Every structure is written in structure tokens, then in C-alpha cells.
Amino acid sequence: MKKLLALFVVLFALSISINAQQKEKKIVDLTATKMKKSRGDKDPNIIQDFVFNAPDIAVPKPEKSRGSTCTVNTVNKTGYTVYVYIDGYYKGYVNPWSQGAVTVGSGYTTVYVKTSGGTYYWKDKGNCDFYYNFNISI
């Protein structure tokens, strides 16, 4: 009987500590903004873009972060393939009518999403306090 009671107390304590570590989920609904026509000007929201057929260049291992990591999930409610950028750096793409998530380090400040053809874009601030779920639509 004492073993059963001790097991119950341990399981109860573990369930409290596991629930306390879950991050709050924040849902952000964004509507599209039409891109302005440009004469080949560089997009100021992009620092490093995706490079197709990029040469093999090794990237140094990042330093360990003392902060936490965050999940940024993009729910693409459009018929367009979209590219996702965190703080101006390309992180991936999301196919039409689907979703995709990236894990980023603490302290990120912006999420920028644009259609592959550059017709529409979405932009929002971010931080590492939440699991962000960006719902993009036109």
C-alpha cells in the first residue's frame, strides 16, 4: 500500500512539472499585402535568400545558446508556395494549402513570408515566449 501511495505521489509531481514547462501557443492571423512593383531592387526584409544550386560551403557550428528555442509554424491558407524568413534569413518554404514549422533560437524579432513569385507578403513581429502559429491568407 505504501509503495502504491509513493508511486502516486511521484507521478503526480512529474505531471505538474511537465505541465509547467509547456509554452503558451499564440495564434496570429495575417492577411496579405500586395508587393509593390520594383525595378530589381533588393527586398529590404531579406538578408540572406535561398540559393538554388549553391556551392558546397561549410557553415561554422553556431555557439550554444543559453536561451530557449521557439517553434514558428506557418499555416499557408493560400494557393501559393511561400518562402519563410526569420530575421531576414531564409528558413524554408511551405506548399499551398499546407503548413510547415521551423525551430529558431531565442531572441528572433521578425517573421517575413512571401509568395514564391513575389506577388504577396506577410510580416509580423515575434519573440521566444510562445509557440507561434502564423495563419496566412489573402
C-alpha positions as CSV (number, residue, x, y, z in Angstrom):
1,M,0.0,0.0,0.0
2,K,2.8,2.4,0.9
3,K,4.6,1.7,-2.4
4,L,1.4,2.4,-4.3
5,L,0.9,5.7,-2.5
6,A,4.6,6.7,-3.1
7,L,4.2,5.9,-6.8
8,F,1.1,8.0,-7.0
9,V,2.9,11.0,-5.3
10,V,5.8,10.7,-7.7
11,L,3.6,10.5,-10.8
12,F,1.6,13.5,-9.6
13,A,4.7,15.6,-9.0
14,L,6.0,14.7,-12.5
15,S,2.7,15.6,-14.2
16,I,2.8,19.1,-12.5
17,S,6.4,19.7,-13.6
18,I,5.8,18.6,-17.2
19,N,2.7,20.8,-17.5
20,A,4.6,23.8,-16.1
21,Q,7.3,23.6,-18.8
22,Q,4.8,23.9,-21.8
23,K,4.9,27.2,-23.6
24,E,1.8,29.1,-24.4
25,K,0.6,28.8,-28.0
26,K,0.0,32.0,-29.8
27,I,-2.0,32.1,-33.0
28,V,-1.5,35.1,-35.3
29,D,-3.8,35.6,-38.3
30,L,-2.1,37.7,-41.1
31,T,-3.7,38.9,-44.3
32,A,-1.6,39.5,-47.4
33,T,-0.2,42.8,-48.6
34,K,0.3,43.2,-52.3
35,M,4.0,43.6,-53.2
36,K,4.9,46.9,-55.0
37,K,6.5,46.5,-58.4
38,S,10.2,47.2,-58.3
39,R,13.0,47.5,-60.9
40,G,15.0,44.7,-59.5
41,D,15.6,46.4,-56.1
42,K,16.6,44.2,-53.3
43,D,13.8,43.3,-50.8
44,P,14.8,45.1,-47.5
45,N,13.1,42.3,-45.5
46,I,15.6,39.7,-46.7
47,I,19.2,39.5,-45.5
48,Q,20.1,36.0,-46.9
49,D,17.9,34.4,-49.5
50,F,17.6,30.8,-50.7
51,V,20.3,29.9,-53.3
52,F,19.4,27.2,-55.8
53,N,22.4,25.0,-56.8
54,A,24.5,26.7,-54.1
55,P,28.2,25.6,-53.9
56,D,29.3,23.4,-51.0
57,I,30.3,25.9,-48.4
58,A,30.7,24.8,-44.8
59,V,29.0,26.9,-42.2
60,P,30.6,27.2,-38.8
61,K,28.9,25.5,-35.9
62,P,26.8,28.0,-34.0
63,E,27.6,28.8,-30.4
64,K,25.4,27.2,-27.8
65,S,22.5,29.4,-26.8
66,R,21.6,29.9,-23.1
67,G,18.2,30.8,-24.2
68,S,15.4,28.6,-25.3
69,T,14.2,27.7,-28.7
70,C,10.9,28.5,-30.3
71,T,8.7,26.9,-32.9
72,V,7.4,29.1,-35.7
73,N,4.6,27.3,-37.6
74,T,3.3,28.8,-40.8
75,V,-0.2,27.7,-41.9
76,N,-0.5,28.5,-45.6
77,K,-4.2,29.1,-46.4
78,T,-3.4,30.2,-50.0
79,G,-2.9,28.6,-53.3
80,Y,0.7,29.9,-53.5
81,T,4.0,28.4,-52.4
82,V,5.5,30.7,-49.8
83,Y,9.1,31.3,-48.5
84,V,9.6,31.9,-44.8
85,Y,12.3,34.2,-43.4
86,I,13.2,34.7,-39.8
87,D,15.1,37.9,-39.1
88,G,15.8,38.2,-42.8
89,Y,17.3,34.7,-43.2
90,Y,15.6,32.1,-45.4
91,K,14.3,29.2,-43.3
92,G,12.2,27.2,-45.7
93,Y,9.1,27.1,-47.8
94,V,5.5,26.0,-47.3
95,N,3.4,24.4,-50.1
96,P,-0.1,25.7,-51.0
97,W,-2.8,24.7,-48.5
98,S,-0.4,23.1,-46.0
99,Q,1.8,24.1,-43.1
100,G,5.4,23.9,-42.0
101,A,7.4,24.7,-38.8
102,V,10.9,25.8,-38.1
103,T,12.7,25.9,-34.8
104,V,14.6,29.1,-34.1
105,G,16.8,30.4,-31.3
106,S,15.8,32.8,-28.6
107,G,15.6,36.5,-29.5
108,Y,14.2,36.4,-33.0
109,T,12.4,39.6,-33.9
110,T,10.6,39.3,-37.3
111,V,8.8,36.7,-39.4
112,Y,8.5,37.6,-43.1
113,V,6.7,35.3,-45.6
114,K,6.4,36.0,-49.3
115,T,4.9,34.1,-52.3
116,S,7.5,32.4,-54.5
117,G,6.6,34.8,-57.4
118,G,6.7,37.9,-55.2
119,T,3.1,38.8,-55.5
120,Y,2.1,39.0,-51.8
121,Y,3.9,39.1,-48.5
122,W,3.1,38.9,-44.8
123,K,5.2,40.3,-41.9
124,D,4.9,40.3,-38.2
125,K,7.0,40.7,-35.0
126,G,7.9,37.7,-32.9
127,N,9.7,36.6,-29.8
128,C,10.5,33.5,-28.0
129,D,7.7,33.5,-25.4
130,F,5.3,31.4,-27.5
131,Y,4.8,28.7,-30.0
132,Y,3.8,30.9,-32.9
133,N,1.2,29.7,-35.3
134,F,1.0,32.2,-38.2
135,N,-2.1,31.7,-40.3
136,I,-1.5,33.4,-43.7
137,S,-4.3,34.2,-46.1
138,I,-5.2,36.6,-48.9
